[in-house]
Every structure is written in C-alpha cells, then in structure tokens.
C-alpha cells in the first residue's frame, strides 16, 4: 500500500504542477504566469494542492530583511505578495474550501518601530511586538486581537506568544495541544513547550 501511494503521489505531480490548465481568468486573478516560479504561481499551486487534499502547505517569500531602504523594498515585496495572497483567499472561498483551510501569514519576528541604517530608513529585527494574521479555518474575519504600546515597541494588551499560536492552530485541527506530544531523548515533548499555552479563543468563530 505504501508503494502504491508513493507511485500515485509521484505520478500526479506533472498534472498538478501544470498551471497552464487553469482558465485565463484564474491566472489573471493571481497575476500568475505558468512556469515563472513566482509567489503568485505558488499561491495558485497551493490552491491546487488544497483541492487535492494536501493537509499542510508552506508558501515562502524571501526578501523582507529591510535594514535599509525600507520604503523601496516594502513596495517591491508588497507588490509581489499582496495580490496573490488576496487571490488565494478569494479563490479558496469561491470554491468552498476556505472554511476548512486555515491560512496563516507571518514570520519569525517583526521590525523595530525606529529607523536603522544609512542611505534610507530601515528597521532592525524585533521580537517584542509584531503582527500575524489568519483567515479561514474557523477564524473570525475582521477581528483585531492585541495591541502594542504607543511606540509600537512592546505588546501590552492581549499578548500572544508563539506557543499560543501553535495551541490555536492545533485546536482548529481538532488536537488538544496539552495531550499532543512526541518522544525526544527519553521525554514526552509538547509542541507548545513546557510553559502554559492558551488557545486564542476571541478570534475563533
């Protein structure tokens, strides 16, 4: 059975990857061109994977390390990601897939509220207050949770730790994070760690 599954997975890849089979209006929605390897094409590929029942899909866009020339590079990165991201959510919703698909956008840290760098404004790495967003998968739309201080430096209201994000993701998958562990060097380790993690219930529908 394992060999058969492996064969079926490999045999399905050429058809899956062929974005030219998508209608022109769908390609235009994403701003995708088959074969260009762009973030837009990857977003469309993500939708095709979701349609085929793939459970975890990771999209990656590099180039956000703006220690200088922030305005220039934010415009570039935003121009490459905003439309395809909107298109993915729109497409999933139109196809009835969004309610069962949890979309998460974020990075490993944020950026400082103060300038850094010469030759143009930049931002340094910052872990004390930054934003992520979620859509679909039982998450309420149009809800903002948490706030920083007046400088945008420290998270001060409804603070969420990454372990809380993991607990919430697992909860939406029907998994109790306190009972979900894996063996590591003789210990049962939780994905959410040893400190208390909480599900972010105010954002859930």
trRosetta pair geometry for C-beta under 8 A, 3 or more apart (Angstrom, degrees):
i j d omega theta_ij theta_ji phi_ij phi_ji
1 4 5.6 -55 -148 37 32 113
1 5 6.3 33 154 -19 66 105
2 5 5.8 -53 -148 36 31 110
2 6 6.3 32 153 -19 64 106
3 6 5.6 -54 -148 37 32 112
3 7 6.3 33 153 -20 65 104
4 7 5.7 -53 -149 35 31 111
4 8 6.4 28 155 -17 65 106
5 8 5.8 -55 -146 38 31 109
5 9 6.3 33 154 -21 65 106
6 9 5.8 -54 -148 35 30 112
6 10 6.4 22 157 -12 64 108
7 10 6.0 -62 -148 41 30 104
7 11 5.9 24 159 -17 68 113
8 11 5.8 -57 -138 41 28 109
8 12 6.2 26 162 -22 63 111
9 12 6.2 -64 -151 33 24 108
9 13 7.3 43 151 -45 58 93
10 13 5.9 -34 -162 -5 38 117
11 14 7.9 -47 180 18 40 97
12 15 6.0 -65 -166 48 56 107
12 16 5.6 58 142 -29 83 114
12 52 7.4 146 156 -159 143 151
13 16 5.5 -62 -142 40 31 114
13 17 5.9 20 167 -15 70 112
14 17 6.2 -64 -143 41 25 104
14 18 6.5 31 158 -33 62 108
15 18 5.9 -55 -149 21 31 115
15 21 7.7 6 -166 -4 72 157
16 45 7.7 74 153 -150 88 87
16 48 5.8 146 -162 137 77 125
16 49 7.2 63 -170 -81 124 67
16 52 6.8 -45 -111 -20 117 160
17 45 7.0 11 -122 -123 57 117
18 21 5.3 62 114 -9 103 108
18 34 7.3 16 -172 -149 50 130
19 22 5.4 -26 -175 4 66 118
19 27 7.1 111 156 -99 107 102
19 32 6.3 -94 170 138 149 130
19 34 4.1 -172 76 -105 99 89
19 35 7.5 -147 44 -25 111 57
19 41 6.0 -98 -41 -148 168 96
19 44 5.8 72 -129 111 124 135
19 45 6.9 -72 -74 -70 113 81
19 48 7.8 -129 -97 -30 76 149
20 34 4.3 -6 -60 -67 76 173
20 35 7.9 15 -48 -23 103 100
22 26 4.5 -106 171 83 110 128
22 27 5.5 133 100 -52 117 87
22 32 7.8 28 69 81 151 129
22 34 7.8 170 31 -70 104 108
22 44 6.6 -47 -60 -176 168 133
23 26 4.9 94 62 4 81 102
23 27 7.3 -149 97 -3 43 86
24 27 5.6 -56 -149 38 36 111
24 28 6.1 34 154 -18 69 108
25 28 5.6 -53 -145 40 32 113
25 29 6.4 46 150 -33 63 99
26 29 5.4 -42 -150 22 34 119
26 30 6.9 18 157 -3 62 103
26 44 7.2 109 149 -132 101 120
26 91 7.1 76 -144 -115 96 127
27 30 6.3 -67 -156 45 31 99
27 31 8.0 156 159 -25 59 1
27 32 5.1 -109 -150 69 70 87
27 33 7.2 78 -174 -88 118 37
27 34 7.4 -56 -118 -35 130 84
27 44 7.4 13 -107 -101 55 159
28 31 7.1 30 -165 -76 34 42
29 87 4.7 136 141 -140 88 117
29 90 7.0 -135 -178 86 124 129
29 91 6.6 121 123 -67 146 109
30 40 4.7 134 151 -176 94 94
30 41 7.4 119 131 -77 136 34
30 43 5.7 -179 -144 82 120 114
30 44 4.8 -65 -52 -58 174 108
30 83 7.3 123 -168 131 34 94
30 84 5.1 44 -163 -119 81 78
30 87 4.3 178 -93 117 60 159
30 88 7.4 64 -110 -55 103 68
30 91 7.6 -8 -63 -36 99 142
31 38 8.0 -86 113 114 89 147
31 40 4.6 -101 84 -129 84 154
31 83 5.2 55 -5 111 135 137
31 84 6.2 -97 48 -64 103 84
31 87 7.3 -164 8 -26 82 153
32 36 7.4 -173 -168 41 63 117
32 38 6.6 -168 -126 66 69 116
32 40 4.2 -162 -80 130 74 103
32 41 4.4 127 -148 -81 110 62
32 43 7.4 -143 -69 58 124 91
32 44 4.8 -43 -38 -11 168 141
32 84 7.2 89 -60 -109 93 110
33 36 4.4 60 77 -19 99 132
33 38 7.1 67 39 8 83 129
33 40 7.8 58 8 86 63 125
33 41 6.9 -64 56 -66 46 116
34 41 7.0 130 -109 -123 31 123
35 41 7.7 -141 25 -126 19 160
36 40 7.9 12 77 61 123 102
36 41 5.7 163 60 -27 85 141
37 41 6.4 -66 -88 61 5 139
37 42 7.7 31 -171 -48 44 97
38 41 4.8 102 54 7 76 97
38 42 7.0 -135 101 -2 44 87
38 80 7.3 -136 -170 -159 102 98
38 84 7.9 -170 127 -64 103 152
39 42 5.4 -55 -147 39 35 114
39 43 6.4 42 152 -24 66 100
39 59 7.2 86 -152 179 84 115
39 61 5.0 21 -103 -95 135 114
39 80 5.4 88 31 155 133 97
39 81 5.6 -46 127 -94 156 72
39 84 5.6 172 119 53 88 159
40 43 5.8 -50 -152 30 31 112
40 44 6.8 27 150 -13 62 104
40 80 7.6 -118 -34 -172 90 64
40 83 7.1 -4 -103 93 110 100
40 84 4.0 -146 -109 -83 63 129
40 87 7.6 40 -146 45 86 145
41 44 5.6 -54 -152 38 36 111
41 45 6.2 40 148 -21 67 105
42 45 5.3 -49 -144 37 36 116
42 46 6.4 46 151 -27 64 98
42 59 5.5 133 135 -132 119 101
42 84 7.8 58 61 167 74 149
43 46 5.5 -46 -152 27 33 117
43 47 7.0 34 150 -18 61 98
43 59 6.5 38 -84 -120 63 153
43 84 4.0 158 10 169 153 108
43 85 6.6 -129 -111 -78 144 39
43 87 6.4 96 125 77 139 103
43 88 4.3 -108 -175 -63 108 118
44 47 5.8 -49 -156 31 37 111
44 48 6.7 36 147 -16 65 104
44 84 7.6 -87 -30 -148 77 103
44 87 7.7 -25 -72 119 80 126
44 88 7.6 -129 -68 -90 39 84
44 91 7.9 55 -115 24 65 175
45 48 5.5 -54 -150 38 37 112
45 49 6.3 40 150 -21 68 103
46 49 5.6 -52 -149 35 33 113
46 50 6.4 34 152 -20 65 104
46 57 4.9 124 -142 154 91 145
46 59 5.7 -41 -66 -60 141 117
46 88 6.2 9 76 -134 124 129
47 50 5.6 -52 -147 35 34 112
47 51 6.4 40 152 -24 64 102
47 88 6.0 -157 -56 -138 106 77
47 91 5.2 -25 -115 111 154 133
47 92 6.2 -138 -118 -68 99 80
47 95 7.6 113 -170 23 113 150
47 97 7.6 132 -149 68 81 156
48 51 5.6 -47 -149 30 33 116
48 52 6.7 20 155 -9 62 109
49 52 5.9 -69 -153 43 32 104
49 54 4.0 -37 170 32 94 142
49 57 5.2 133 95 -97 140 130
50 53 7.9 76 -178 -49 31 13
50 54 6.3 -78 -80 54 33 88
50 57 6.5 -72 -61 -14 85 148
50 92 6.8 -12 99 -111 159 106
50 97 5.7 98 136 174 124 145
50 101 5.6 13 -149 -104 139 139
51 95 7.2 -52 -94 152 103 152
51 97 6.9 -78 -83 -84 64 150
54 57 5.8 82 113 -64 121 99
61 64 7.5 79 108 -35 89 108
61 77 7.1 123 142 -154 125 94
61 80 6.9 160 -153 111 134 117
61 81 5.5 -6 -98 -86 179 125
63 73 6.9 -150 161 -170 95 110
63 76 7.3 -86 147 107 137 116
63 77 5.6 -176 104 -89 109 108
64 73 8.0 153 -125 142 35 116
64 77 5.9 92 -90 -128 76 162
64 107 6.6 -128 85 -79 152 156
66 69 6.9 -116 -156 78 93 63
66 70 4.7 96 153 -110 132 68
66 73 4.9 -177 -105 77 112 134
66 74 6.6 -1 -78 -52 166 82
66 111 7.0 -10 61 -110 96 151
66 122 5.5 -159 142 -144 71 82
66 123 5.9 40 89 36 93 89
67 116 5.8 -67 -160 107 71 115
67 117 5.0 136 146 -69 72 127
67 122 4.3 40 155 166 31 145
67 123 7.1 -109 -109 62 36 38
67 124 6.6 45 -120 -93 85 55
68 116 7.5 -99 -70 105 64 73
68 117 3.4 -159 -84 172 86 150
68 118 6.8 -24 -116 56 129 39
68 119 5.8 36 -173 71 132 97
68 120 5.3 95 177 69 81 93
68 121 7.6 154 -147 98 48 19
68 122 3.9 -53 -74 -56 33 133
69 72 4.4 -32 170 39 101 121
69 73 5.6 90 111 -15 94 103
69 117 7.7 -90 -6 128 56 148
69 119 6.8 -26 -54 114 89 96
69 120 4.1 55 -82 89 54 149
69 121 7.8 111 -85 60 11 49
69 122 6.7 16 22 -77 41 94
70 73 6.4 -74 -145 47 24 96
70 74 5.7 23 165 -20 68 114
70 120 6.8 -171 13 141 67 100
70 121 4.8 -54 22 101 119 85
70 122 5.2 166 -47 -107 97 40
70 123 6.0 74 -98 -10 133 93
71 74 6.0 -55 -138 37 23 109
71 75 6.5 25 160 -19 59 108
71 120 7.1 -116 26 -175 93 116
71 121 6.8 66 -20 55 93 105
72 75 6.2 -68 -163 34 24 109
72 76 6.7 19 149 -16 63 108
72 120 7.0 -9 2 178 114 160
73 76 5.3 -48 -146 35 41 115
73 77 6.1 35 157 -14 71 105
74 77 5.9 -55 -140 43 31 105
74 78 5.7 30 160 -17 66 112
75 78 5.9 -54 -136 43 25 110
75 79 6.0 30 159 -23 60 111
76 79 5.8 -61 -151 35 24 112
76 80 6.6 14 156 -13 61 110
77 80 5.9 -62 -150 39 31 107
77 81 6.1 -4 164 6 68 119
78 81 6.4 -77 -135 50 26 91
78 82 5.1 27 -180 -34 72 116
79 82 6.9 -25 -101 19 17 107
79 83 8.0 6 -170 0 43 106
80 84 7.7 -19 156 11 51 121
81 84 6.2 -75 -150 49 37 102
81 85 5.6 34 163 -24 76 116
82 85 6.1 -68 -152 36 21 109
82 86 6.4 17 158 -14 63 109
83 86 5.8 -58 -147 39 30 110
83 87 6.1 31 155 -22 66 109
84 87 5.3 -54 -143 38 33 115
84 88 6.3 39 156 -26 66 100
85 88 5.8 -48 -150 28 31 112
85 89 6.8 24 155 -11 62 104
85 105 6.8 40 -147 -92 137 142
86 89 6.1 -62 -154 40 32 106
86 90 6.0 30 152 -18 68 113
87 90 5.6 -58 -143 42 31 112
87 91 5.8 31 159 -21 68 110
88 91 5.9 -56 -142 38 25 109
88 92 6.3 26 158 -18 62 107
88 103 7.2 142 118 -120 117 145
89 92 5.9 -54 -146 37 29 111
89 93 6.3 28 155 -19 63 108
89 98 6.7 62 -162 -113 65 126
89 103 6.2 -109 -91 30 93 168
89 135 5.4 -15 -122 120 127 155
89 136 7.0 -155 -136 -35 88 113
90 93 5.8 -60 -152 37 28 110
90 94 6.3 25 155 -18 65 108
91 94 5.8 -54 -143 36 30 110
91 95 6.3 14 161 -5 64 113
92 95 6.2 -71 -148 47 26 101
92 97 4.4 -95 -160 79 77 102
92 98 4.2 109 123 -71 104 81
92 101 5.5 -96 -163 56 140 145
92 103 7.5 175 28 -47 164 129
92 136 6.5 -31 119 -85 140 150
93 96 7.8 42 -179 -67 30 23
93 97 7.6 -92 -60 53 20 67
93 98 4.2 -1 -81 -14 64 143
93 136 7.7 -138 -73 -88 83 107
96 99 7.3 -32 -175 19 58 106
97 100 6.2 -79 -166 54 52 95
97 101 5.2 30 147 -13 87 128
98 101 5.6 -75 -131 50 31 101
98 103 7.8 -40 -142 -12 84 116
98 135 7.2 -50 -163 140 112 95
98 136 4.0 -123 -179 -110 78 116
98 137 7.7 -97 167 -27 57 56
99 136 6.4 -125 -79 -158 17 83
99 137 7.3 131 174 -72 29 24
99 138 7.4 70 -169 -53 67 59
100 136 7.7 -39 50 171 25 110
100 137 6.9 33 175 -99 14 63
101 136 4.9 -11 82 141 71 149
101 137 5.8 -92 102 -58 25 92
102 134 6.6 -18 -172 -165 89 108
102 135 7.9 151 -159 77 45 43
102 136 5.8 -161 -103 95 32 91
102 137 2.8 0 -77 -25 76 171
102 138 7.4 -32 -86 34 101 82
102 139 6.9 99 -131 -17 88 115
102 169 6.7 157 124 -134 155 77
102 172 5.4 94 -74 120 146 146
102 173 7.8 -87 6 -59 142 82
103 134 6.6 149 83 -160 59 54
103 135 4.5 -15 61 60 113 90
103 136 5.2 73 5 31 94 117
103 137 7.1 173 3 -3 55 115
104 132 6.7 8 -173 167 88 118
104 133 7.7 172 -150 91 47 43
104 134 5.2 -13 -101 -104 70 84
104 165 7.9 104 -146 -176 140 115
104 169 7.1 -24 -55 -96 148 118
105 132 6.4 175 87 -164 56 73
105 133 5.2 -1 53 58 104 85
105 134 7.6 -169 20 -78 70 38
106 131 7.7 -138 -113 119 96 49
106 132 3.2 -9 -86 -120 129 111
106 133 7.3 163 -59 23 89 49
107 110 7.5 135 67 -79 108 44
107 130 7.9 -60 61 139 92 146
107 132 7.9 -164 21 -93 50 97
109 125 5.3 43 104 -168 146 90
109 126 6.1 158 163 69 107 40
109 127 4.8 -61 -129 -84 111 75
109 130 6.3 122 176 5 45 158
110 126 4.8 -48 85 80 82 97
110 127 7.2 150 29 -94 79 27
110 129 6.6 -62 46 97 150 46
110 130 2.3 -173 -45 -96 130 131
110 131 6.9 80 -98 16 128 57
111 123 3.4 52 175 132 121 137
111 124 6.8 137 -156 66 71 32
111 125 7.1 -64 -109 -113 54 23
111 126 5.3 77 180 19 10 115
111 130 7.3 98 14 -107 49 120
112 116 6.6 82 55 -25 130 120
112 123 5.1 -176 49 -163 72 84
112 124 4.7 25 -2 51 126 84
112 125 7.6 38 -28 72 91 21
112 126 4.4 154 -64 -62 58 132
112 153 7.5 13 -151 -117 72 81
113 123 7.8 26 -70 -129 11 114
113 126 7.8 99 -16 -114 61 172
113 151 5.5 165 71 157 156 78
113 152 3.9 127 -85 81 137 109
113 153 5.6 -92 14 -69 124 72
114 123 7.8 132 74 -122 40 74
115 121 4.7 -86 -124 -138 106 87
115 122 6.7 81 -167 48 66 49
115 123 7.4 -79 -128 -80 31 57
116 121 7.9 75 42 -171 43 55
116 122 4.6 -70 79 88 77 92
116 123 5.9 106 26 -124 108 14
116 124 4.5 98 -37 -40 165 89
117 120 6.7 -22 113 75 118 63
117 121 7.1 105 64 -174 105 20
117 122 3.3 48 13 22 138 130
123 126 7.3 -62 166 -9 104 120
126 129 7.1 -35 145 51 114 64
126 130 6.4 136 96 -56 96 114
126 153 7.8 -109 -163 -145 133 60
127 130 7.4 -63 -133 0 28 118
128 153 6.1 3 95 158 127 65
128 154 5.1 -52 153 -107 116 58
128 155 6.6 -161 156 4 59 80
129 148 4.2 84 -176 -107 146 118
129 149 7.6 -120 -65 17 166 77
129 152 6.4 -171 107 173 133 51
129 153 6.0 104 28 129 133 21
129 154 5.3 142 -40 -173 127 10
129 155 4.1 167 -106 -44 86 72
129 156 7.9 -10 -97 -17 131 69
132 165 7.0 29 66 -115 152 141
134 137 7.3 -77 171 58 108 116
134 139 4.6 -155 116 -115 110 172
134 203 7.0 84 57 149 125 138
135 139 6.2 -131 -129 72 15 127
135 141 7.0 42 -132 -100 82 86
136 139 6.5 33 65 35 27 100
137 172 5.2 56 157 170 109 139
138 172 5.3 -176 54 -134 126 104
138 204 5.8 5 142 -153 96 87
138 205 5.5 -142 -170 44 57 94
139 143 7.9 -136 167 42 83 121
139 172 7.5 -21 -50 -101 86 147
139 203 5.7 -9 -151 145 88 97
139 204 6.3 -62 -109 -107 49 50
139 205 6.7 76 135 -11 7 94
140 143 4.4 54 98 -15 114 135
140 203 5.6 -143 35 -174 98 49
140 204 6.6 84 -18 134 92 4
140 205 4.8 141 -73 -67 73 82
143 202 7.2 -175 175 137 138 85
143 203 5.3 172 100 -126 138 73
145 158 5.5 -111 175 129 78 143
145 160 7.0 61 119 -37 113 132
145 200 6.5 99 140 -178 164 123
145 202 5.7 142 -111 89 122 117
145 203 5.2 -73 -32 -63 144 111
146 155 6.1 -17 -179 -155 119 110
146 157 5.8 154 -153 91 46 73
146 158 4.2 -124 -85 88 63 97
146 159 6.3 100 -131 -93 115 29
146 160 5.8 -88 -62 -4 147 101
147 155 7.5 136 89 -149 30 64
147 156 6.5 -43 94 60 79 82
147 157 4.0 13 45 48 94 123
147 158 7.1 71 8 37 71 95
148 151 7.4 -94 139 73 114 55
148 152 4.8 73 98 -131 148 40
148 153 6.5 144 178 42 122 34
148 154 6.1 142 -157 79 83 38
148 155 5.5 -61 -97 -94 71 44
148 156 6.2 86 -159 8 31 89
148 157 7.9 -103 -39 23 15 88
149 152 7.2 -111 70 -27 64 18
149 153 5.8 -27 53 47 113 83
149 154 4.9 39 -5 54 116 89
149 156 5.1 83 -60 -20 76 137
151 154 7.8 51 62 13 102 75
155 159 4.5 116 126 -117 117 92
155 160 7.6 -103 -180 31 155 61
156 159 7.1 2 -107 -62 4 104
158 202 7.5 -58 -145 39 141 148
160 164 4.8 -124 -159 78 78 137
160 165 6.4 85 158 -52 115 84
160 200 6.0 6 -115 -90 126 129
161 164 4.9 105 55 -1 69 100
161 165 7.5 -127 103 -2 43 85
161 197 7.2 -114 76 -118 113 80
162 165 5.3 -46 -153 32 43 117
162 166 6.5 44 149 -18 68 100
163 166 5.5 -49 -148 37 37 113
163 167 6.3 42 150 -22 65 103
163 192 4.3 94 -164 -163 96 80
163 193 5.3 -76 -104 27 135 114
163 195 6.6 145 38 76 171 98
163 197 4.0 -115 140 -100 105 117
164 167 5.5 -49 -145 35 34 114
164 168 6.3 35 153 -20 64 105
164 197 5.5 -171 -80 -162 50 81
164 198 5.3 -6 -120 60 102 69
164 199 7.4 169 -163 -96 76 13
164 200 5.7 85 157 -51 109 96
165 168 5.8 -57 -150 36 30 111
165 169 6.4 32 152 -19 65 105
165 200 7.4 10 -91 -15 47 129
166 169 5.7 -51 -146 35 32 113
166 170 6.3 30 157 -15 65 107
166 177 6.7 113 121 -124 88 140
166 191 5.5 -146 168 127 137 108
166 192 5.1 -176 91 -90 122 80
166 197 6.9 -46 69 -161 95 152
167 170 5.9 -58 -149 40 29 109
167 171 6.2 35 151 -25 64 107
167 177 4.3 -96 -122 6 74 161
167 192 5.1 46 -64 -100 90 144
167 197 4.2 168 -47 140 135 117
167 198 6.2 149 87 88 156 15
167 199 5.1 -121 130 -75 106 59
167 200 7.8 126 81 -13 98 72
168 171 5.4 -50 -145 33 32 116
168 172 6.5 29 157 -16 64 104
168 199 5.1 122 -91 -147 67 65
168 200 4.6 -19 -80 24 141 91
168 203 7.6 23 -153 63 147 118
168 204 7.6 -155 -153 -60 104 113
169 172 6.0 -59 -153 37 29 108
169 173 6.7 20 150 -11 63 109
170 173 5.6 -63 -152 42 35 109
170 175 4.2 -80 -179 79 91 107
170 176 7.4 -23 134 99 117 2
170 177 4.5 118 71 -72 149 92
170 180 6.1 -139 -159 25 144 158
170 191 7.1 146 -60 65 139 137
170 192 7.7 -94 8 -46 143 113
171 174 7.7 56 179 -64 31 15
171 175 7.0 -99 -73 63 25 59
171 176 7.6 50 -99 -101 69 40
171 177 7.0 -50 -49 -21 79 102
171 199 4.6 57 -42 -118 161 128
171 204 7.9 -66 113 -88 128 150
172 204 7.5 -158 -83 -117 99 115
175 179 8.0 -142 179 69 72 90
175 180 5.1 41 168 -64 115 143
176 179 4.4 39 90 26 112 107
176 180 6.4 164 82 -23 54 93
177 180 5.5 -58 -132 35 35 113
177 190 6.5 81 164 -172 79 116
177 191 6.6 -95 -149 59 96 99
177 192 4.7 56 167 -16 128 136
177 197 6.0 -65 112 87 145 132
177 199 7.8 165 10 -65 123 89
178 190 7.0 -19 -128 -120 33 145
178 192 7.8 -46 -74 48 51 135
178 197 8.0 -170 -69 57 79 98
180 190 6.6 89 82 -138 66 80
180 191 6.3 -20 108 8 110 108
181 188 4.2 47 142 173 146 93
181 189 5.8 149 -160 69 90 32
181 190 5.0 -55 -95 -78 86 59
181 191 7.9 -153 -106 -15 43 67
182 188 7.4 145 64 -153 19 59
182 189 5.8 -34 63 61 72 89
182 191 7.7 61 4 -56 107 80
183 186 7.5 17 -170 -91 94 9
183 187 7.2 149 -152 76 54 37
183 188 6.3 -37 -93 -96 57 57
183 189 7.5 110 -141 13 10 87
184 187 5.7 -31 70 64 74 86
184 189 4.5 -6 26 -4 123 134
190 193 6.2 -68 83 23 96 14
190 194 7.2 141 41 -73 109 42
192 197 3.9 -80 176 -5 135 160
193 197 7.0 116 49 -45 87 118
199 204 7.6 -3 156 -25 108 142
200 203 5.1 11 127 22 108 113
200 204 7.3 139 98 -28 67 95
201 204 5.5 -61 -151 26 47 116
